[in-house]
């Protein structure tokens, strides 16, 4: 368990993006050797990166970092997943060995991967480093009990903030949160439904690929968890305690602290975006430091993105988690930075810029 100082109250210390750099980037886009708007979304993304970095032209990312938050969930006992819970610990070992999809995709995008055991249901973490911020062994079954105690919820959020600090202090200039936890789309969808006042049947997806009976069990578990959480939706830490989990709480702290530390973030799928919805309440204004890497096939993901006002960079029908969708989007963000930084202006290229 982390020794970091807990943060219960919403943070008010999220800095604004750099308006001067943003305007300079927008003006430079207008002088590049292309018709205005011809690079589409790349132009918007390049301006965002310049505003995050506080300079124009923006710098290419040199140390993008993926942090995969691993944790088990007691709600798997309700039959909400197509895979057994022991897969979580096995996949932690796979991440550590470099054999998972996120390892491959992150490497291709020029990012490195760290996995952290926040609440894997195993007697001991895989290693001391991986388990340095472990909060507990698994989280409670949210259909019938709280996921965490008050102290555990506080500790998990603080752990996420500490991990963000470690990464930024270590030189990370862009962060991606990934998730690994059998059953984790159930608490993630519960959080999204609670924070968007949505009915379970409208937001429940197939997760790892459950059949119709599994979908019905998952819907029932989310319904029961929402009933239990009905009085705490205005309190982000209490909501994480009742119907979230240690991994989701840590992700929320991580995303909030990244914004405090002026570090841009690419969000991944439904689990990470559920944590982002909570993080936006922990640290109002944090969402300006985030972009949505992709849109997953989970119905709750699109709903959460809409509430955050984020448009995904790619939409490829992915639903793996781990940070994979965000990793696929990273080369697009790199392309946005490169075009703004390296293209010639009309004056530099001696090209006529008007009819």
FENUR-V795031 format. One record per run of one state. SS is the DSSP state (~ for helix, > for strand, _ for the rest). FROM is the first residue (numbers start at 1). TO is the last residue. If there is no record, write none. Layout:
# FENUR-V795031
ss	from	to
SS	FROM	TO
SS	FROM	TO
This chain:
# FENUR-V795031
ss	from	to
_	1	10
>	11	11
_	12	18
~	19	31
>	32	32
_	33	40
~	41	53
_	54	63
>	64	71
_	72	72
>	73	73
~	74	78
_	79	85
~	86	97
_	98	100
~	101	109
_	110	110
>	111	119
_	120	138
>	139	139
_	140	149
~	150	169
_	170	173
>	174	180
_	181	183
~	184	196
_	197	199
~	200	203
_	204	211
~	212	228
_	229	235
~	236	243
_	244	245
~	246	260
_	261	264
>	265	267
_	268	269
~	270	282
>	283	283
_	284	285
~	286	289
>	290	292
_	293	293
>	294	294
_	295	298
~	299	308
_	309	313
>	314	314
_	315	323
~	324	342
_	343	344
>	345	345
~	346	349
_	350	355
